[in-house]
Amino acid sequence: MVNRHQGGAALIIVLFIVALAATIAAQMSMNLMVQVQKSSNLNDFRQAKWYAYAAESLAQKVLRESIEEEPDKMHLQQSWALAANTPFPVENGTIAGEIKDLQACLNLNALRAEPETQNGGYVKSNPAHKALLALLKEIDDLPSDESEEAMADSVFDWVDEDSITMRSGAEEDEYLSRDVPYLTANNFFADISELRLVKGFNPLAMRKLAPYVCVIPGSEVFALNVNTITEDQALLLAAMIEGLDESSAQSVISARPEKGFDSLSEFVNEVTQQGGRDVKEDDGRFVLKSAYFQLQTTATFVEFEFTMTSLLQINNKEISIMARKFGGLQ
């Protein structure tokens, strides 16, 4: 009887050990499957990322070819501006992208340029600041609690080097008094989203302003390419030229040849015919070529999607990547 009880207890122990081993093996198998799937997902995601990098290389190639074909101007009939966001099939995925000219908009970092000198003394303003103020005044029903002057001055204060408030602008004392205090940058904008921190620029106001402004990191360039600005952006052209309203600005753009103006004199003549004043070929505000572009890419591989925004700079025939932003498109 004792041996029989001992045998039964031993059998139960053996069965328990077998069950425990089977449970552990099943758990290990499940963990292994999860790790394999994670590794596979990571590889697929990386492949989508490399497809996005391939789009950068293609954009550089297309821009370089456009420069070689027409070295004196850039316009919207060149290959870099065509077939925007058309999916290009690749193995197990697609690549789509759009190249935008960052000199077809107002570079907010241009407000950091040295103030103009007038009548022997400094006037704390510059052409980009004046253009932004005029643009804000041109936009109908701007949804902001601040005046257009206060908004433009606040952008100027955000990027200038000092902490002296300009007219109705805002410096540290304004932002430090808020529930969540912060300082002004007193430096270049890094991204257009940073504008949300400036006094008066709520999401609705930013949405109204978005078609006309952009940010070129680390650059004060203020030169509008009259061959790449569109009729939808005519308000910016009107803001930059005295005597030109939005309708007249649209007429200037619609009268532009299909492959753009061949010279700035053609542009100036067209502006003059539409009532524009004080526009000169050599004032630096208007150009026929651009040096800064933005590429927005969406790449897919299997079930994964990767989005990236790249900033490209042209120096002679060399095209370099200035910055990258991963995630949602701007």
C-alpha positions in Angstrom: 0.0 0.0 0.0 2.9 2.4 0.9 4.7 1.7 -2.4 1.4 2.1 -4.3 0.9 5.6 -2.7 4.5 6.6 -3.4 4.1 5.5 -7.1 0.9 7.6 -7.4 2.6 10.7 -5.9 5.6 10.2 -8.2 3.3 10.0 -11.2 1.5 13.2 -10.2 4.8 15.0 -9.8 5.9 13.8 -13.3 2.7 14.9 -14.9 3.0 18.3 -13.2 6.6 18.7 -14.4 5.5 17.7 -18.0 2.6 20.2 -17.9 4.9 22.9 -16.5 7.5 22.2 -19.2 4.8 22.3 -21.9 3.6 25.7 -20.6 7.1 27.1 -20.5 7.7 25.8 -24.0 4.5 27.4 -25.3 5.4 30.7 -23.7 8.9 30.6 -25.1 7.5 29.8 -28.6 5.0 32.7 -28.3 7.8 35.1 -27.2 9.9 33.9 -30.1 7.1 34.5 -32.6 6.6 38.0 -31.1 10.3 38.7 -31.4 10.4 37.4 -35.0 7.4 39.5 -35.9 9.0 42.6 -34.3 12.1 42.0 -36.2 10.2 41.6 -39.4 8.2 44.8 -38.7 11.3 46.7 -38.0 12.9 45.6 -41.2 9.8 46.5 -43.2 9.7 49.9 -41.5 13.4 50.5 -42.3 12.8 49.5 -45.9 10.0 52.2 -46.1 12.5 54.7 -44.6 15.1 53.8 -47.2 12.5 54.3 -49.9 12.0 57.8 -48.6 15.7 58.4 -48.7 15.6 57.2 -52.3 13.0 59.9 -53.0 15.6 62.5 -51.8 18.1 61.2 -54.2 15.6 61.3 -57.0 14.7 64.9 -56.1 18.3 65.9 -56.1 18.7 64.4 -59.5 15.6 66.1 -61.0 16.6 69.5 -59.6 20.2 69.1 -61.0 18.8 68.2 -64.4 16.5 71.3 -64.4 19.5 73.5 -63.6 21.5 72.0 -66.4 18.7 72.4 -68.9 17.8 76.0 -67.9 20.5 77.5 -65.7 19.1 81.0 -65.7 15.6 80.3 -64.3 13.4 77.9 -62.5 9.7 77.6 -63.3 6.6 75.4 -62.8 6.9 73.5 -66.1 10.2 71.9 -65.1 10.2 68.3 -64.1 10.7 68.9 -60.4 7.4 70.7 -60.3 5.3 68.2 -62.3 3.6 65.0 -61.2 3.4 66.0 -57.6 2.4 63.2 -55.2 1.9 60.7 -58.0 2.7 57.2 -56.5 5.7 55.6 -58.0 5.6 51.8 -57.7 8.6 50.0 -56.2 9.0 46.4 -54.9 6.3 45.7 -52.4 5.5 49.4 -52.0 5.2 52.9 -53.4 7.0 56.3 -53.3 5.2 59.6 -53.6 6.6 63.1 -53.2 6.1 66.7 -53.9 8.8 69.4 -54.2 7.9 73.0 -53.2 9.9 76.1 -53.9 10.7 77.8 -50.5 11.3 81.0 -52.4 7.7 81.1 -53.5 6.7 82.2 -50.0 7.8 84.7 -47.3 10.7 83.3 -45.3 9.9 84.3 -41.7 13.6 84.1 -40.9 14.2 87.1 -43.2 12.7 89.3 -40.4 16.0 88.7 -38.6 17.9 90.8 -41.2 19.5 94.1 -40.2 17.0 96.9 -39.8 17.0 99.5 -42.6 18.6 102.9 -42.1 16.4 105.9 -42.9 17.2 109.6 -42.6 20.4 109.0 -40.9 18.9 106.9 -38.1 17.8 103.4 -37.5 14.3 102.3 -38.2 13.7 99.0 -36.5 12.2 97.3 -39.5 13.3 95.6 -42.7 11.6 94.7 -46.0 10.5 91.2 -44.8 8.8 92.8 -41.7 7.0 95.3 -43.9 5.9 92.5 -46.3 4.5 90.4 -43.4 2.6 93.4 -42.0 1.1 94.2 -45.4 0.3 90.5 -45.9 -1.5 90.2 -42.6 -3.5 93.4 -43.4 -4.5 91.9 -46.8 -5.9 88.6 -45.3 -9.6 88.9 -44.8 -11.1 88.1 -41.4 -7.8 87.1 -39.8 -9.0 85.1 -36.7 -6.8 86.7 -34.0 -7.3 88.8 -30.9 -4.2 90.9 -31.8 -3.9 93.6 -34.4 -1.9 92.9 -37.6 0.8 95.3 -36.4 1.1 93.5 -33.1 1.4 90.1 -34.8 4.1 91.3 -37.3 6.0 93.1 -34.6 5.9 90.0 -32.4 7.4 87.9 -35.1 10.1 90.5 -35.5 10.8 90.4 -31.7 10.8 86.6 -31.7 13.7 86.4 -34.2 15.7 89.6 -33.5 18.8 89.4 -31.3 17.8 91.8 -28.5 15.1 91.8 -25.8 13.8 95.2 -26.6 10.1 95.2 -27.5 9.3 96.7 -30.9 6.2 98.9 -30.8 3.3 96.6 -30.0 5.3 93.4 -30.3 6.2 90.9 -27.5 9.4 89.9 -25.7 10.3 87.8 -22.6 8.0 89.8 -20.2 5.0 88.9 -22.3 5.7 85.2 -22.4 7.1 84.8 -18.9 3.7 86.0 -17.5 1.8 83.2 -19.1 0.5 80.1 -17.2 3.2 78.0 -18.9 6.1 80.6 -19.1 8.8 80.5 -21.8 11.4 82.8 -23.5 11.5 84.2 -26.9 13.9 82.5 -29.3 15.9 85.6 -30.3 17.1 83.4 -33.1 16.0 81.8 -36.3 12.8 79.9 -36.6 13.6 76.2 -36.8 10.2 75.2 -38.2 7.0 76.9 -39.2 5.2 75.2 -36.3 7.2 77.4 -33.9 5.1 80.3 -35.0 2.4 78.9 -32.8 4.3 80.2 -29.8 4.3 83.8 -31.0 1.7 86.2 -29.7 -1.5 86.3 -31.8 -0.8 83.2 -33.9 -3.5 80.8 -32.9 -4.1 77.6 -35.1 -6.9 79.4 -37.1 -4.7 82.4 -37.9 -1.8 80.1 -38.9 -4.1 78.2 -41.2 -5.0 81.4 -43.0 -1.3 82.5 -43.2 0.1 79.0 -44.2 -0.1 79.4 -48.0 2.1 82.5 -48.0 4.8 81.9 -45.4 7.6 79.4 -44.8 10.8 78.9 -42.9 14.3 78.4 -44.3 16.4 77.3 -41.4 19.4 79.6 -40.6 18.8 81.8 -43.7 17.7 85.4 -43.9 17.0 85.2 -47.7 14.2 87.4 -48.8 13.8 86.9 -52.6 10.6 85.8 -54.2 10.8 83.7 -57.3 8.3 85.3 -59.7 8.4 82.2 -61.9 7.2 79.8 -59.2 4.6 81.8 -57.2 1.1 80.6 -58.0 -2.2 82.5 -58.4 -3.3 81.2 -55.0 -0.4 83.1 -53.5 -1.1 86.3 -55.3 -1.9 88.0 -52.0 1.8 87.8 -51.1 2.8 89.5 -54.3 0.3 92.2 -53.7 1.6 92.7 -50.2 5.2 93.2 -51.5 4.4 95.7 -54.2 2.8 99.1 -53.6 -0.2 99.9 -55.7 -0.9 96.2 -56.5 -4.0 94.5 -55.2 -4.8 90.8 -55.2 -6.7 90.9 -58.5 -3.9 92.8 -60.2 -1.3 90.4 -58.8 -3.3 87.4 -60.1 -3.2 89.1 -63.5 0.5 89.5 -63.4 0.9 85.8 -62.6 -1.6 84.6 -65.2 0.2 86.7 -67.8 3.4 85.0 -67.1 4.7 82.8 -70.0 4.3 79.1 -69.5 8.0 78.6 -68.9 8.3 81.7 -66.7 9.7 85.2 -67.3 13.0 85.2 -69.1 14.1 88.4 -67.3 13.1 90.5 -64.4 12.4 93.4 -66.8 9.5 91.4 -68.2 8.1 91.0 -64.8 8.6 94.6 -63.8 6.9 95.7 -67.1 3.9 93.5 -66.3 3.6 94.8 -62.8 3.8 98.4 -64.0 1.0 97.7 -66.5 -1.2 96.4 -63.6 -0.6 99.6 -61.5 2.3 98.4 -59.3 4.8 101.1 -58.2 8.4 101.3 -56.9 9.5 97.9 -58.4 13.1 97.7 -59.6 14.9 94.8 -61.3 17.9 95.1 -58.9 16.1 95.6 -55.5 16.8 92.0 -54.6 13.2 91.2 -53.6 12.4 89.3 -56.8 14.4 86.6 -58.6 14.0 84.1 -61.4 15.9 81.2 -59.7 15.6 79.6 -56.4 18.1 78.0 -54.0 15.9 76.4 -51.4 13.3 73.6 -51.8 11.2 71.4 -49.6 10.5 67.7 -50.4 7.5 66.0 -48.8 7.7 62.3 -49.2 5.4 59.4 -48.3 6.9 55.9 -48.8 5.2 52.6 -48.2 6.5 49.1 -47.9 4.1 46.2 -47.4 1.7 47.6 -44.7 4.1 50.3 -43.4 4.1 54.0 -44.3 6.9 56.4 -43.7 6.6 60.2 -44.1 9.5 62.6 -44.2 10.0 66.3 -45.0 13.4 67.3 -46.4 14.9 70.7 -47.0 17.2 71.0 -49.9 19.7 73.7 -50.8 21.2 74.4 -54.3 24.7 75.7 -54.4 25.8 76.0 -58.1 25.0 72.4 -59.2 25.4 70.8 -55.8 22.2 70.0 -54.0 22.6 69.3 -50.3 20.2 68.2 -47.6 19.8 71.0 -45.0 17.4 69.2 -42.6 15.0 66.3 -42.3 11.8 66.0 -40.3 10.3 62.5 -39.8 6.6 62.0 -39.2 3.5 64.0 -40.4 3.8 66.3 -43.4 3.9 70.0 -42.8 
